[in-house]
């Protein structure tokens, strides 16, 4: 896809969202089913069913996907797509490349063995290795806009509000 094709694809959407801002606000969903006899949760991805389970550092057997890995994979996917779209829109020469994310965890928090150890990632690093003849200025713009427009990156950086509820709560009124 080139810049002109991308603009043509997105122009009607941008016009619609400017005219009717509420049309741009959507709710994405994800659903899972708890394992019947093991400590897993199967998640529908739209393309496949992914069975997530405990990471080996918390007692898992390594045969199921780890949700922490899935979080990093979502970041890589979003950042990669965003970078490619920005490069296309700005006509930054890009013939390929890779995206890598890594995050630091201390499983003492998850396992509750140390109340002072936080649960979750302490640090996440995202790295691109691009096949490009872009100038340093073009790369700086590409990375700045990728950071700005990557949904998963911005979500992780901004810590949105999140709630946990039992669906039975809806029926208790």
N, C-alpha and C positions, 0 to 999 in steps of 0.2 A: 504494500500500500504506500502511496506517496502522499505528500502534504496536501495536495489538491483533493485527492480522494478522501482523506481523513476529514478535511474541512467540509466537504460536501456531505459526508456521512453525519457529522456532528452539527452542522448549521441548523437544520430543522429542530433538533433537540434544544440547542441553545436558544433559539427564537421562542420555542414553546415555553421553556423555563423562565425566560424573561417576561413573557406575556402572562403566564400563569405559574407563579412561583411554587404554589402548592403541588403542582404536577411533578416537581423535581424531588419532593420529599417522599421517599419510599421506605418500607420496612423489609429488610432482608431477614430470612429465617434459616435456621438449621435445626434438624431433628435427629434424635438418636434413640436407640433401643438398648436398654440395659441387658447385659448377658444373663441368661437364665441360671447358669451354674458356675460361671467364672466371673472374675472381676474385669469385665470389659463393658464397652459401650460402642455399639455399631452406629456409625454416622453416615447418613446419605449425603454424597457430595454432588449429586446431579449427574455424575458420570460413573460412579462406582460406590460400592458400600465399603467403608473403611472401618475396620475393627480396631478400636483403641483400647489399650490396656495399661497396666502399670509399667513404668520404666524399670529396667533391671536394677537400678540403684535403689528402688523402693520395693523390690521383691518380684518384679515381672519376669517373664521368661524370654522376653525379647522377640516374641513371635507376633505381637500386636504393635500397631503404631503407637507412638508416645504422643500425647496431646501437646507437650512442650515442643517436640519436633514439628508437629502440625502447625503450631503457631508460627514458628520460624519459617516453615514452608509457605504459609500464607503471606508472610512479609516478603519473602523472596519473589513469589508469584506477582504480588501487587506492585512491588518496586520494579520488577522487570518489565511488566506490561506498561506501567506508567513511564518509565524511562524510554521505552521503545516509542510510545505515543508522543512524548515530548520531542524526542529526536526526529521523529517523522514530521511533526508540525513545524519545527524550527529548521528542518532540512539540514540537520547535523549529520555528517556522514558516519554511518554505523553499519558495519557489515556483520556484526555478531558480537558475542561476548558471553560472560557468565556473571551470575549474581550469587553471592555467598553470604549467609547469615550465621552467626554463632552467638550463643547466649550463655551466661554464667549462672548456674544454680547451685544452691547448697541444700541438699536433700534433708539435712537435719531439721529444717523448717517444715517441710512437707510431712516428714515422719513424726514431728512433734517431740523430737528428742532434745531440742534446745529452744525454749520459748523466746529467746532473744534473736534467733535466726529467722529472717523474713522468709515467707513462702513466696516463691516465684522467681522470675529472672531479676538479677541485680543489674546486669549490664547486657546489652545486645549490641552487636557490631554488624553492620551491613557493608559489604564491599562489592564493587564492580570491577571486572577485568574486561575491558572493552576493546574490540577490534575496530579502530577508528583512526582517521586522519584529522580529527577535530582539533582545533586550537585549544590551548589551556583556557581561554576565555569561554569558548563554546562549552567545554566540559564543565566549567564552574557553573554556567547557566543551566546546563542539563541536570547536574546534580542538585542545584538549588530548587529547580522546578519539580524535579522528581520527589524531593523531600516535601515540598509544599503540597503536591497534588496526590501523593500516594495515600490512599484511604487507610490502609493497615498501619503504615508508619505514623501518620497523624493520630490515629486512634491510640496506639501504644504510647506515643509521646504525650498525648493530652489526658490520659486517664479519664475516660468518660464515666458518667454515673452508671451503675449497674445494680440490678436488684435480683434477688433470688426469692422465689415463691413456690408454694405448693399449689397445683392447679385446683386442688380441693378447696383452697381458700376462697375461690370464686363462688363456691356453692354453700358457703357457711353464713352468708348474709341473712 
